[in-house]
Amino acid sequence: MFYTPRGAHRFTATAILAFPSGEFGGQELATDKEIAEFAESKDFPKPPRGFLFTKGKVNGDDARSAWKFMKEQTGAADPGWNFKGKFLVAPDGTVSDAANEGDSLATAIDELM
């Protein structure tokens, strides 16, 4: 399941941006169509709550420009595994590295709101 705003924040404009990548053991599905179908089957939210990008890179010099920007803003390293690449962007545009938030990710999101 994907993050759902709770309590007082349940009506705020929270969005998920997903950057599929085949850089982690080749476990990502082969095509953008397959990725989109899988995301839909798991209730990935539709715009404006969720934006699923096409498959691309998140590591190194060839990483997507948005991903590179978030890494530069936080000083984050390239993720070593797909579930370790997470950023939070506050309503004021401040970017924070959320790779180590784990189970407290929902709490970190609520704190930004």
N, C-alpha and C positions, 0 to 999 in steps of 0.2 A: 504494500500500500504506500501511497505517497502522502506527504505532509498535508494535513487539513488544519487550517487555523482554528484555534480553540478559544473558548471564553469570549472576552471582550474583543478579541482580534478576528473573530470568525467572519466578519464582514469587510475586513480590510483587503487591500489589493496585494495579496501575496501571490507570487508566481514562481513556477519551477522552470528553469532552463536546463534541458538535458542535452549533453554533448556525447553521443555514442562514439566509441572508438574501438578499433580492433587491436589496440596495442597491448592488451593484457591477456596473454595466453590464447589469443585468437577466439575467445569465447563469444564475442559479439556476433550477432546474426550477419549473414553475408550481404544483404541488400537493405537499402533504406526502406523499401516497401515491407520487408519482413520485420524490420525493427519497429516501424510504425504499427503494424498489426499486433505485434507482441505488446507494445506499450498500451495500445487500446485495450487489449485483453486483460491488462493489469490495472485498468482504470486510470491511466495517466491522464491528467486533466487537459482539456482543450483550451486554446487561447480564449481569454486573456490570462487564465490561471496556469497554463502549461505550454511550453514551446519546445518542441522536439526538433533539434537540428539534424542535418544529414550527418552520416558517418564521416569522421575525420580524425585528425590527430590532436592530442592534448599534450604531448611531450615534445620537447626540443624546439629547434628553430622553425619547424614546419607546423607548429601548433596553431590552431585557429586564433585569429587576432583578438577576439573577445576573451578567450581563455588566457592568452599571453598577458593581456591587460590586467586581468584579475590576479595572475601570478605576480606581475610586477608591482601591483598595488599592495600586496601582502607580503612579498618576499618568500612566498611558498615555493617549495621544490616541485619538480615534476612528480605526479603521483606514481607510486610504485605498483598500485593496484587500482582497478576501476572504482571500488567503493571508497577509496581514500581521496578522491578528487572532489572536494566540496567547497563552495564559497558561499558566503552570505553577503547580500548587498542591502544595506539599510535604506530606508526611505530617502535619506539625505545623499545617497550615492556612495557612502563609505563601504569599502569592501573588506571583509574579514575572512581569514582562512578557517574553514570549519572542518577540516579533514580529521581532526582528533575529537570531534564532538561526540561521536558514537551515538549512544542512546539518548544523550541530552541535546541532540540536534533540535528537536521540537522546542525545548526550553530556550535554547539560544535564539531561535527564530522569534519566539514570543517576546524575548527581552529586547530585540531590535525594534519591535513594533511599539 
